[in-house]
Amino acid sequence: MLPDSSGALHARLAQALDRLEASSALVVQTAITDFYAIHPDLHRMHGYEGVRRWREDAQRHLQALVTALRTQTPVLFGGYARIYIAELNGRGQDLVAFAHLLEIMGQAIRSTLGDETWSMVRVPLDAALREIPLQDGDRTVLLQADDRLMPTYLSAVLAGNRIAAQDAVFDALDRGATVRQVYLDVFQPALYTVGQMWETGQLSVAQEHLATAITQAILSGIYARVPLATSGLRRAIVACLAGNYHEIGPRMLADFLQMAGYDTRFLGANTPTDSLLAMIDEVKPDVVGLASTTQEQVDQVKDAIERIRGDFTAYRPTIMVGGLAFNLVDGLWQRVGGDVWGQDAGQAIDHLTGSADW
């Protein structure tokens, strides 16, 4: 059963369920589109009749998930998965596709309805995913020594297996790994590899998006699992400006700022500069973090910094800049008007605080 701690929890759950049911058609359509982008072979094999069947099944899965949430019985969705697996085995169908569809539906819910709804959906969803036999080895093989964690994690996200990736990361944290180590030594190099594989044609756009979505989902799980306490005396804002959808690096920076004692607001991807300025005016942060991956985004950061300096003459926040574009050109962070930069988010916070002990 889900914890019955307060009426507020029940109210949030009810609101999440209402939003989920209202968005069910969009969630199913998004999931089916992404599913077939990863499994184009299924369309070639079964045509539009197959699409109809998978869509109907996705609707069944979503309704069963809602029922498990509404009855506060996450294991109910695991039982539903066992029954469906028996159906698939009877038809001689691949269980990997079923696992991918459930995961893609979960990520569609997270991207459509946000992390709070995702945190509620994840529990029954994980119960169902754990009922599906792994196709890429036993789970005990996936939980290896820390120096194998990055390749283990990369293998899992490339397979679309969030459960294996999540288990490996949470196991490492339980055995003493720090959030900084997981973010910088696992997520960052794994996603760089995913990006390189996409650029060289080894991964489709859909596969790259799923690997990224899985990492975002696990980041949310870490945030809920590891207390990121703050004194509340210092404030920070982190944003990706308009046109920048690469939000995992800035999300890591926001978490690190929180760990370093800043009450941090993460505005996410594609934030208009006017919205950023309005938030700065409201919050009066001590630190503003801006990221860029491409040269176009560098120009956006430069323009935003000029506007911040022009609009807030009596109030001067420290501006941190980062991202791949700044790592490729020596001194670029200074030329755009930044105050603090680091090769990664951890180094940037070290420079900001003057210490690696945060």
HELIX and SHEET records of a PDB file:
HELIX    1   1 GLY A    7  ALA A   22  1                                  16    
HELIX    2   2 SER A   24  ILE A   38  1                                  15    
HELIX    3   3 PRO A   40  ARG A   70  1                                  31    
HELIX    4   4 VAL A   75  ARG A   91  1                                  17    
HELIX    5   5 LEU A   95  LEU A  113  1                                  19    
HELIX    6   6 ASP A  115  LEU A  129  1                                  15    
HELIX    7   7 ARG A  139  LEU A  142  1                                   4    
HELIX    8   8 ASP A  146  ARG A  148  5                                   3    
HELIX    9   9 LEU A  149  LEU A  158  1                                  10    
HELIX   10  10 ARG A  162  ASP A  174  1                                  13    
HELIX   11  11 VAL A  179  VAL A  182  1                                   4    
HELIX   12  12 TYR A  183  PHE A  187  3                                   5    
HELIX   13  13 GLN A  188  GLU A  199  1                                  12    
HELIX   14  14 VAL A  205  ARG A  225  1                                  21    
HELIX   15  15 ILE A  248  MET A  259  1                                  12    
HELIX   16  16 THR A  273  VAL A  283  1                                  11    
HELIX   17  17 GLN A  295  ASP A  311  1                                  17    
HELIX   18  18 LEU A  324  LEU A  328  1                                   5    
HELIX   19  19 LEU A  332  ARG A  335  1                                   4    
HELIX   20  20 ALA A  345  THR A  353  1                                   9    
SHEET    1   A 4 TYR A 262  PHE A 266  0                                        
SHEET    2   A 4 ARG A 234  ALA A 239  1                                        
SHEET    3   A 4 VAL A 287  ALA A 291  1                                        
SHEET    4   A 4 THR A 318  GLY A 322  1                                        
END                                                                             
